[in-house]
């Protein structure tokens, strides 16, 4: 066990309970929103999750963690993380209830792990429950994020009962082209779209290609991921943007090219990932493809049309993606 992990899980004993032992009195799925959750470094966590009292399982989660100079921002979603919930005895007899989210960030080791601890299993009796923070007995934090990232405790915040999960929101991801640079750019941000349309950012024009994705904070399926966006710095001979819905790829860009590419956001829109082996997309979605211009001024283009991809390949662009057909994302299918 690493020193970082000991800061908040030292002497922890998970109490394995018989199936159905928790939540028998009032079995239902309840939705909890994070309110005023602040880390010891001043950064915050926002979002919500659902917990089923009958199965003792977290059924949904969308929790966004702000980054710092040493930690990348990250959004915990069902597509990039797993969850666990149950009673914990930490430095017995201090028993409490903890929700844990394990993220497959790609950083190695124990990956990222977010723990939210409360005094007892939430049963809806109280609509607001304060998170447990510093534990003077153990000398660490009941609620914290660790483990391949520097551990930071949660110094305050609560869970608030809400009647519904976030709605399923859809956005249009609009593509633009800069003829002088021969660069492509896409965005779902209305403010950016407006500035590109009205000439605030000069030289850009719509290509009339778009695809649908999920809005930030939206509910979604088991393979929905946040899409990170990096900016290629002019000081490195770049002036371009790169997108990925693969958390491991998002991590590697920062690790391997952090002096050239600067993260702008961990989540500009949410989208499903294909099967990494076959490239197959889930039902109700359609394939998005990515090509790379293979030039010093690195630029990528994303499209759903295979004929357009063929034209780009004929011009020297290289396909990137999963499976034999190189699918990179899975857009929400449209009629």
Rosetta blueprint (number, residue, H / E / L):
1 X L
2 X L
3 X H
4 X H
5 X H
6 X H
7 X H
8 X H
9 X H
10 X L
11 X L
12 X E
13 X E
14 X E
15 X L
16 X L
17 X L
18 X L
19 X L
20 X L
21 X L
22 X L
23 X L
24 X L
25 X L
26 X L
27 X L
28 X L
29 X E
30 X E
31 X E
32 X E
33 X E
34 X E
35 X E
36 X E
37 X E
38 X E
39 X E
40 X L
41 X L
42 X L
43 X L
44 X E
45 X E
46 X E
47 X E
48 X E
49 X E
50 X E
51 X E
52 X E
53 X L
54 X L
55 X L
56 X L
57 X E
58 X E
59 X E
60 X E
61 X E
62 X E
63 X E
64 X E
65 X E
66 X L
67 X L
68 X L
69 X L
70 X L
71 X L
72 X L
73 X L
74 X E
75 X E
76 X E
77 X E
78 X L
79 X L
80 X L
81 X E
82 X E
83 X E
84 X E
85 X E
86 X E
87 X E
88 X E
89 X E
90 X E
91 X L
92 X L
93 X L
94 X L
95 X E
96 X E
97 X E
98 X E
99 X E
100 X E
101 X E
102 X E
103 X E
104 X L
105 X L
106 X L
107 X L
108 X L
109 X L
110 X L
111 X L
112 X E
113 X E
114 X E
115 X E
116 X E
117 X E
118 X E
119 X L
120 X L
121 X L
122 X L
123 X L
124 X L
125 X L
126 X L
127 X L
128 X E
129 X E
130 X E
131 X L
132 X L
133 X L
134 X E
135 X E
136 X L
137 X L
138 X L
139 X L
140 X E
141 X E
142 X L
143 X L
144 X E
145 X E
146 X E
147 X E
148 X L
149 X L
150 X L
151 X L
152 X E
153 X E
154 X E
155 X E
156 X E
157 X E
158 X E
159 X E
160 X E
161 X E
162 X E
163 X L
164 X L
165 X L
166 X L
167 X L
168 X L
169 X L
170 X E
171 X E
172 X E
173 X E
174 X E
175 X E
176 X E
177 X E
178 X E
179 X L
180 X L
181 X L
182 X L
183 X E
184 X E
185 X E
186 X E
187 X E
188 X L
189 X L
190 X H
191 X H
192 X H
193 X H
194 X H
195 X H
196 X H
197 X H
198 X L
199 X L
200 X L
201 X L
202 X L
203 X L
204 X E
205 X E
206 X E
207 X E
208 X E
209 X E
210 X E
211 X E
212 X E
213 X E
214 X E
215 X L
216 X L
217 X L
218 X L
219 X L
220 X L
221 X L
222 X L
223 X L
224 X E
225 X E
226 X E
227 X L
228 X E
229 X E
230 X E
231 X E
232 X E
233 X L
234 X H
235 X H
236 X H
237 X L
238 X L
239 X L
240 X E
241 X E
242 X E
243 X E
244 X E
245 X L
246 X L
247 X H
248 X H
249 X H
250 X H
251 X H
252 X H
253 X H
254 X H
255 X H
256 X H
257 X H
258 X L
259 X L
260 X L
261 X E
262 X E
263 X E
264 X E
265 X E
266 X L
267 X L
268 X L
269 X L
270 X E
271 X E
272 X E
273 X L
274 X L
275 X L
276 X L
277 X L
278 X L
279 X L
280 X L
281 X L
282 X L
283 X L
284 X L
285 X E
286 X E
287 X E
288 X E
289 X E
290 X E
291 X E
292 X E
293 X L
294 X L
295 X L
296 X L
297 X L
298 X L
299 X L
300 X E
301 X E
302 X E
303 X E
304 X L
305 X L
306 X H
307 X H
308 X H
309 X H
310 X H
311 X H
312 X H
313 X H
314 X H
315 X L
316 X L
317 X L
318 X E
319 X E
320 X E
321 X L
322 X E
323 X L
324 X L
325 X L
326 X L
327 X E
328 X E
329 X E
330 X E
331 X E
332 X E
333 X L
334 X L
335 X L
